[in-house]
Amino acid sequence: MIDHTNFSVDPWAIRETSLDLDMLAQSESVFALSNGHIGMRGNLDEGEPAGLMGTYLNGLHEIRPLPYAESAYGNPEAGETVVNVTDGKLFRLHVDDELFDVRYGELLHHERVLDFRAGVLRRTVHWRSPAGGEVKIASQRLISLTQRGAAAILYEVQPLSDGTRLVIQSELVANENGQPHGDHPDPRAAAPMLAPLKSEEAYHDDLRVSLVHRLERSGHRLCATMDHVIEGPDGCGTTVEAAHDEGRVIVAADVPAGATLRVLKFLSYAWSGHRALPSLRAQARGALAEAKHTGWEGLCRDQRAYLDAFWERADVEVDGDPELQQAVRFGLFHVLQAGARAERRAIPAKGLTGSGYDGHAFWDTESYVLPVLTYTAPDAAGDALRWRHATLPLAQERARQLGHGGAAFPWRTIAGRECSGYWPAGTAAVHIGADIADAVLRYQRAVRDEAFEREVGLPLLVETARLWASLGHHDRKGRFRLPGVTGPDEYSALADDNIYTNLMARRNLVGAADAADHHAKDAEALGVHPDEIGAWRAAAETMHVPYDGILEVHMQAEGFTHLDKWDFANTPDDKYPLLLNYPYFDLYRRQVVKQADLVMALFTCGDRFTDEEKRRAFAYYERLTVRDSSLSASVQAIVAAETGHLELAYDYLGEAAFMDLHDLEHNTRDGLHIASLAGSWLALVSGFGGFRDHDGKLTFAPRLPPGLGRLAFRITVADGRVFVEVDRDGANYALEDGHRVRLTHFGEELELVAGETQRREIPPAPDRERPAQPPGREPRRRSTRPGGSERE
């Protein structure tokens, strides 16, 4: 594990107080800015040194072939890869005859601050050149949350001695080297591409420069445009250049000591797979004009207002652990950035913070990110589901190709086509259809939008239900079975009746049947008939749920508990993650769990298990789960809290929350783990807050671990915004917005009315022995309490 000790603890910011070049790639991800449409890594303004250069436009990608040693029917033939687009972040600074570079001269001061409330990345530098000239540099970078296509950077230089000659070059650069330095043979990293952008136009006018490029295989076209406002001493000279892959505005001035040369850069980006060049150019220039008209102060004011409204709904307050308070707000900020203005495009696993996983979206979106956005920024959640609906024809085509009914959504994708070249972990992971359906049902309960239900929700529910009806069958005992599938645990591929998949499919089938009954005419237009609805309900009622009667524990999948257990004792620490060190054939034949799977079902489908079944299952699967995925810790935290293991839950929460700030998986360089960041909210709200929303019933069973003194959060649903405050002795519930809300506290029904707070006591947690994990895979302790008992 790597701890970046230069990140100081601040409740509303990430502050880096010195520059560590060995941590540069990680900090570039941490300091990334995005609005869900445009993403910029936190590269230094000068571009060099860099760990991984990156500017991304959501959905813009290139197509690459997927080679196979042996071809097989149904294998995807092409993949989609995110592209590092034209970089507008760049400034070059000359101080007299020296080019500013942090690796030369003396870096007397260097600080960067990512402000969660202002939505701005700030940087201050004090540098002495090799020739002895000193300057102070201040930059501020913003990607607008209110103007989707716009960004702005304020770059200011102040000499500390008279007669300093300054030259600032503001640049647009395409086809820069976007690959990380060093050799990282990690399949989770992006596929390399060399100069994917083909120039179509380079234009300049006054202080404005536009570059238009096209991607050869995907046919996508993008336009990047910049304009400037310059303030400085009289006599500033400017030069403007534009070539195929480069555009720059050069400002030269003699600046006296104490004076400031100020360059304000406005940026806009637009892309399309269909629009002609003139139309795209007009879109980008229109966005640029709007941003310049608003001005820097106006953009900052609008950004602050947008974030103030978000934090009013979304903030989680944690007393007793300042680091955790900072981390959960860091996570929420980046989750918002990933989806705020995605507007009917995917939310990738890395957001727009890096090129990891080729920029693909997975089931992470619906199962981790959308639960957070549904209750904090529902418009963003709705847009993400509308993107899935827009790709429904491709999912239906994929299902037909595989010989199934309904829609088979891709395991990994950018534009809606399957991009996984390894079908046991991709095509067979059909639970993604039920994950999408679950996100639809959750969103509909929270928002109650009739138009959405008819136009988006119903088609998604119907077509995913049809897939289950096609994939499954009733056996001789009348049980509905789903054989040969891969659940969340990718170390147990092609298993029969994975419980998570079966129970999520059951919810999908019931939800589709209910939706078809409620919107009968719209369902009829989709070809749904009463016999089909009856078949869905029959499959749901008889869904098989494997259980080991000898061990008295649910099987992750049929026969799982009969497999030989992995030899954890003889697995060295440096052989994790197992997928990088052992063949899948070895992993598939043993009891070893990559990430929460049956335990995931205990959370998402908790209404299908008794408390005792949850306790036994959690203890059993803890001994097998190695957490080779960043998706695991938050779910284990939730179920640990529910089953009374509060200190263990606190430890797992720390792992989820600090996944990127501490680079726990050694790959934050490729981008942030957006699902793990969302998982820190889930672990606090659903874990220690005990929040569940099964069938629209809001239930709470809060308990705090020894390390925390208070937890407060809000849940926004159709009936209003509920404020929940938990301390060591009890919980307060209040309705901040709305008229009346019903909920339960440890099974007791409450009715909240506006302006009223109700307080309830919290039953004591059970005294249980801390369950064991595989040797060497225990989470780092956040609590210093000694001993194995977790008694309060």
GIRATA-V780114 format. One record per backbone hydrogen bond with DSSP energy under -1.0 kcal/mol. CO is the residue of the C=O (numbers start at 1). NH is the residue of the N-H. E is the energy in kcal/mol with one decimal. If there is no record, write none. Layout:
<<CO:NH:E> <CO:NH:E>>
This chain:
<<3:5:-1.4> <4:7:-1.9> <6:17:-1.9> <12:116:-2.0> <14:114:-2.7> <15:8:-2.4> <16:112:-1.9> <20:23:-1.6> <21:24:-1.1> <23:27:-2.6> <24:28:-2.1> <25:29:-1.3> <26:30:-2.2> <27:31:-2.6> <28:42:-3.2> <29:32:-1.4> <33:40:-3.2> <35:341:-2.7> <37:58:-2.6> <38:35:-1.7> <39:56:-2.8> <40:33:-2.6> <41:43:-1.7> <44:47:-1.9> <45:91:-2.5> <51:181:-1.2> <54:41:-2.4> <55:85:-2.8> <56:39:-2.5> <57:60:-1.7> <62:81:-2.7> <64:79:-3.6> <72:75:-1.8> <77:66:-1.7> <79:64:-2.2> <81:62:-2.5> <87:173:-1.8> <90:171:-2.1> <92:169:-3.0> <93:100:-3.4> <94:167:-1.9> <95:98:-2.4> <98:95:-3.2> <101:104:-2.2> <106:108:-1.1> <106:128:-2.6> <109:126:-2.3> <111:124:-2.5> <112:16:-3.2> <113:122:-2.9> <114:14:-1.8> <115:119:-2.0> <120:115:-2.3> <121:141:-2.6> <122:113:-2.6> <123:139:-2.5> <124:111:-2.3> <125:137:-2.7> <126:108:-1.7> <126:109:-1.5> <127:135:-2.2> <128:106:-2.8> <129:132:-2.1> <133:129:-3.2> <134:160:-2.4> <135:127:-2.4> <136:158:-2.9> <137:125:-2.7> <138:156:-2.9> <139:123:-2.6> <140:154:-2.7> <141:121:-2.5> <142:152:-2.7> <147:150:-2.0> <149:269:-1.9> <150:144:-1.8> <151:267:-3.1> <152:142:-2.5> <153:265:-3.1> <154:140:-2.1> <155:263:-3.0> <156:138:-2.6> <157:261:-2.6> <158:136:-2.6> <159:258:-2.2> <164:255:-2.8> <165:96:-3.6> <166:253:-2.5> <167:94:-2.9> <168:251:-2.9> <169:92:-2.3> <170:249:-2.5> <172:247:-2.4> <173:87:-3.3> <184:186:-2.7> <186:189:-2.1> <188:357:-4.1> <198:214:-2.3> <201:212:-2.8> <203:210:-2.9> <205:208:-2.2> <208:205:-2.6> <209:226:-2.6> <210:203:-2.7> <211:224:-2.6> <212:200:-3.0> <212:201:-1.7> <213:222:-2.7> <214:198:-2.6> <215:219:-1.5> <220:215:-3.0> <221:272:-2.2> <222:213:-2.4> <223:270:-1.8> <224:211:-2.6> <225:268:-2.2> <226:209:-2.3> <227:266:-2.9> <229:264:-2.9> <231:262:-3.5> <237:252:-2.8> <239:250:-3.4> <241:248:-2.2> <245:174:-2.8> <246:243:-3.7> <247:172:-3.0> <248:241:-2.7> <249:170:-2.8> <250:239:-2.0> <251:168:-2.7> <252:237:-2.8> <253:166:-3.0> <255:164:-1.1> <256:259:-1.7> <261:157:-2.3> <262:231:-2.8> <263:155:-2.7> <264:229:-2.0> <265:153:-2.5> <266:227:-2.0> <267:151:-2.3> <268:225:-2.3> <270:223:-2.9> <272:221:-2.7> <276:280:-2.2> <277:281:-2.8> <278:282:-2.1> <279:283:-2.0> <280:284:-2.4> <281:285:-2.5> <282:286:-2.1> <283:287:-2.1> <284:288:-2.1> <285:289:-2.5> <286:290:-2.1> <287:291:-2.2> <288:292:-2.6> <289:293:-2.3> <290:294:-2.2> <291:295:-2.2> <295:299:-2.6> <296:300:-2.5> <297:301:-2.4> <298:302:-2.6> <299:303:-2.3> <300:304:-2.3> <301:305:-2.2> <302:306:-2.3> <303:307:-2.3> <304:308:-2.6> <305:309:-2.0> <306:310:-1.8> <307:311:-3.0> <308:312:-1.8> <309:313:-1.0> <310:314:-2.6> <311:315:-2.1> <317:712:-2.0> <319:709:-2.6> <319:710:-1.1> <321:325:-2.2> <322:326:-2.2> <323:327:-2.4> <324:328:-2.7> <325:329:-1.6> <326:330:-2.4> <327:331:-2.4> <328:332:-2.4> <329:333:-2.6> <330:334:-2.0> <331:335:-2.3> <332:336:-2.5> <333:337:-2.3> <334:338:-2.0> <335:339:-1.1> <336:340:-2.7> <348:351:-1.7> <349:674:-1.7> <350:353:-1.9> <355:358:-1.4> <356:359:-1.9> <357:360:-1.8> <358:82:-1.7> <360:349:-2.6> <361:413:-1.5> <362:365:-1.1> <363:367:-2.3> <364:368:-2.4> <364:369:-1.8> <365:370:-3.1> <369:373:-2.4> <370:374:-3.1> <371:375:-1.1> <373:377:-2.6> <375:716:-1.3> <377:380:-1.2> <377:381:-1.3> <378:382:-2.6> <379:383:-2.0> <380:384:-1.9> <381:385:-1.7> <382:386:-2.0> <383:387:-1.8> <384:388:-1.6> <385:389:-2.2> <386:390:-2.1> <387:391:-1.3> <389:392:-1.4> <391:395:-1.8> <392:396:-2.5> <393:397:-2.2> <394:398:-2.3> <395:399:-2.1> <395:408:-2.6> <396:400:-2.2> <397:401:-2.2> <398:402:-1.8> <399:404:-3.3> <400:403:-1.1> <412:419:-2.0> <413:361:-3.1> <422:426:-1.1> <423:428:-2.4> <426:429:-1.6> <428:430:-2.0> <428:486:-2.5> <429:432:-1.4> <430:433:-1.9> <431:435:-2.3> <432:436:-2.2> <433:437:-2.1> <434:438:-2.6> <435:439:-2.1> <436:440:-2.2> <437:441:-2.6> <438:442:-2.4> <439:443:-2.4> <440:444:-2.7> <441:445:-2.0> <442:446:-2.0> <443:447:-2.1> <444:448:-1.8> <449:453:-2.4> <450:454:-2.2> <451:455:-2.8> <452:456:-2.7> <452:457:-2.7> <453:458:-2.9> <456:460:-1.9> <457:461:-2.7> <458:462:-2.8> <459:463:-2.4> <460:464:-1.9> <461:465:-2.1> <462:466:-2.2> <463:407:-1.7> <463:467:-1.1> <464:468:-1.6> <465:469:-2.2> <466:470:-1.7> <467:471:-2.7> <468:472:-2.5> <473:481:-3.4> <475:478:-2.2> <479:475:-2.7> <480:544:-2.5> <481:473:-1.6> <482:497:-2.3> <485:495:-3.1> <488:490:-1.1> <489:492:-1.6> <495:485:-3.2> <496:558:-2.7> <498:502:-3.0> <499:503:-2.9> <500:504:-2.3> <501:505:-2.6> <502:506:-2.3> <503:507:-2.0> <504:508:-2.3> <505:509:-2.8> <506:510:-2.4> <507:511:-2.8> <508:512:-2.5> <509:513:-2.3> <510:514:-2.7> <511:515:-2.3> <512:516:-2.6> <513:517:-2.1> <514:518:-2.3> <515:519:-2.6> <519:523:-2.7> <520:524:-2.5> <521:525:-1.8> <523:528:-2.3> <524:527:-1.7> <529:533:-1.9> <530:534:-2.5> <531:535:-2.1> <532:536:-2.1> <533:537:-2.2> <534:538:-2.3> <535:539:-2.4> <536:540:-2.3> <537:541:-2.5> <538:542:-1.4> <540:543:-1.0> <542:480:-2.5> <546:555:-1.2> <548:552:-1.6> <548:553:-1.5> <553:548:-2.8> <556:499:-2.3> <557:560:-2.5> <559:562:-1.6> <560:563:-1.5> <564:591:-2.6> <566:568:-1.9> <568:571:-1.8> <572:575:-1.9> <573:576:-1.3> <577:580:-1.5> <578:581:-2.0> <578:582:-2.2> <583:587:-1.6> <584:588:-3.1> <587:590:-1.5> <590:592:-1.4> <591:566:-1.6> <593:626:-2.7> <594:628:-1.7> <597:601:-1.9> <598:602:-1.7> <599:603:-1.1> <600:604:-2.9> <601:605:-2.3> <603:606:-1.2> <605:608:-2.3> <606:609:-1.4> <610:614:-2.1> <611:615:-2.2> <612:616:-2.4> <613:617:-2.4> <614:618:-2.7> <615:619:-1.9> <616:620:-2.1> <617:621:-2.5> <618:622:-1.6> <621:625:-1.0> <624:593:-2.8> <629:632:-1.4> <632:636:-2.4> <633:637:-2.2> <634:638:-1.9> <635:639:-2.3> <636:640:-2.4> <637:641:-2.2> <638:642:-2.1> <639:643:-2.2> <640:645:-2.8> <641:644:-1.2> <644:646:-1.3> <645:649:-2.3> <646:650:-2.0> <647:651:-2.0> <648:652:-2.4> <649:653:-2.5> <650:654:-2.0> <651:655:-1.6> <652:656:-2.3> <653:657:-2.9> <654:658:-2.2> <658:662:-2.2> <659:664:-1.9> <662:2:-1.2> <663:666:-1.3> <667:670:-1.7> <668:671:-1.9> <670:356:-2.6> <672:674:-1.2> <673:677:-2.1> <674:678:-2.5> <675:679:-2.2> <676:680:-1.1> <678:682:-2.0> <679:683:-3.0> <680:684:-1.6> <681:685:-3.2> <682:686:-2.4> <682:687:-1.2> <683:688:-1.5> <684:689:-1.8> <685:691:-1.8> <688:703:-1.8> <692:699:-2.4> <694:697:-1.5> <698:744:-1.8> <699:692:-2.2> <700:746:-2.7> <705:708:-1.6> <710:319:-2.5> <711:726:-3.7> <712:317:-2.7> <713:724:-3.0> <715:722:-2.8> <717:720:-1.3> <720:717:-2.6> <721:736:-2.7> <721:737:-1.0> <722:715:-2.2> <723:734:-2.2> <724:713:-2.3> <725:732:-3.1> <726:711:-2.5> <729:762:-1.3> <730:727:-2.7> <731:760:-2.5> <732:725:-2.3> <733:758:-2.8> <734:723:-3.3> <735:755:-1.4> <737:721:-2.1> <739:754:-1.2> <741:752:-3.4> <743:750:-3.6> <744:700:-2.3> <745:748:-2.1> <748:745:-2.6> <750:743:-2.2> <752:741:-2.2> <753:756:-1.8> <758:733:-2.7> <760:731:-2.7> <768:790:-1.1> <774:777:-2.6> <788:770:-1.8>>
